[in-house]
Amino acid sequence: MTVAILGGGPGGYEAALVARQLGGEVTLVERRGLGGSAVLTDVVPSKTLIAAAEAMTKIGSAEALGLRLCEGTQKLRDAVQVDMATVNARIRGLAQAQSTDIAARLAAEGVRIIDGTGRLDGAHTVVVDTADGAERIDADIVLIATGAHPRELAAAKPDGVRIFNWTQIYDLTEVPEHLIVVGSGVTGAEFASAYTALGVTVTLISSRDKVLPGQDDDAADVIQQVFESSGMTVLNRARAVAAEVRGDQVVVSLADGREIVGSHCLMAVGAIANTAGIGLEEAGVELTDSGHIVVDRVSRTSVNGVYAAGDCTGVNALASVAAMQGRIAMWHSLGDAVTPLDLNTVSANVFTAPEIATVGLSQAEACTAGIDIAAVTLPLSGNARAKMQALEAGFVKVFSLPLTGIVVGAVVVAPSASELIHPLSIAVRQRLTVDQVAESFTVYPSLSGSIAEAARRLHGQAADLTY
């Protein structure tokens, strides 16, 4: 079977590896470099920046642990200078190295890689425009994994100098004096958190009542409190309508007439699927009003033999979900055993400081669906390890079904919550009970001890219990 894949991000390259494993003849088309936005301009770069910010956060909290500079010097945090050019050079270098590694792996597995821009010409023919001209590829199976790009406001066009989208901000060579972040979703909140930790004055403009709409309410409250206590200015219920450069400043205009003045501005106002102009509608592929490709739980589109994965589907903008969609598409199309995508088992993370990790059913979803759940929330302030590390903000929250005790969801707000969520992800996926979680040993002292403790408190409890 011949397989043609448009897009070399997680959805595309993971699909290519599975297809080769199952004996497919695979051609992958990518125009910017293997790894896609996740590796080149989004996940890898932003989390590398956050790693630098985490180091600064630890330095900033060192005094609470009794660590100080010698007499006559300034605060420990003030003794560290951020070299923005070096930070961003490292970010770009790591992203490119990761992309090169992916390309080498694909080549070693026998995947043919074409550097070019692809489009459909009918359901099973891909036309690729390359530097050497056009090439036609006939395929039994086609996977669309073209990703998405930053949404822009007509009156706030990024120039890559003072006004940025998230793909451009790694070109900064100097630490911004005052960064205005427009958009308080995951991307905006992560950058606002990171730059605040790096010592930058940050103003975060949020059109909602609080930061991180769509996240657990209690978690969003903690993050907003941490943001404000760290010196960040958070403007809630404020809608940005324009941004312009005036000399060496950026002025962001709000719908209520206010103007916010800073040195730089990051626009983080959503993303648009890369589905326009690539022959999808002509081939009969159904799109939503937002331009996303309609897929089912095994990644099939409305056209037989054409699959889609990743951000272009709008299913869930996570690299892990894109990769799984791509794998599922190949398992299904090439006749291997396949389990349909189950979003209720997906773990996700917001890389603020502290992080927010979630898995399974949320309280809001349970309320909307009329599902009774038992819930326990344990603040980290009572955890011995957290006290040792001078951690104050954060909690562990676990949800279970009141009769069976089966764990159906969880929220962790803590440093490295992305690591702590894994046992709870296993519990949700395997339908473990709170007793099974509670009976598993945890190290003392450890933050994971709060997970077991929350499970213990859920033993035999009825719905809507909150500590």
Secondary structure, 3 states (H helix, E strand, C coil): CEEEEECCCHHHHHHHHHHHHCCCEEEEEECCCCCHHHHHCCHHHHHHHHHHHHHHHHHHHHHHHCCCCCCCCCCCHHHCCCCHHHHHHHHHHHHHHHHHHHHHHHHHCCCEEEECEEEECCCCEEEEEECCEEEEEECCEEEECCCEEECCECCECCCCCCEECCCCHHHCCCCCCEEEEECCCHHHHHHHHHHHHCCCEEEEECCCCCCCCCCCHHHHHHHHHHHHHCCCEEECCCCEEEEEEECCEEEEEECCCCEEEECEEEECCCEEECCCCCCCCCCCCCECCCCCECCCCCCECCCCCEEECCHHHCCCCCHHHHHHHHHHHHHHHCCCCCCCCCHHHCEEEECCCCEEEEEECCHHHHHHHCCCCEEEEEEHHHCHHHHHCCCCCCEEEEEECCCCCEEEEEEEEECCHHHHCHHHHHHHHHCCEHHHHHCCCCCCCCCCHHHHHHHHHCCCCCCCCCC
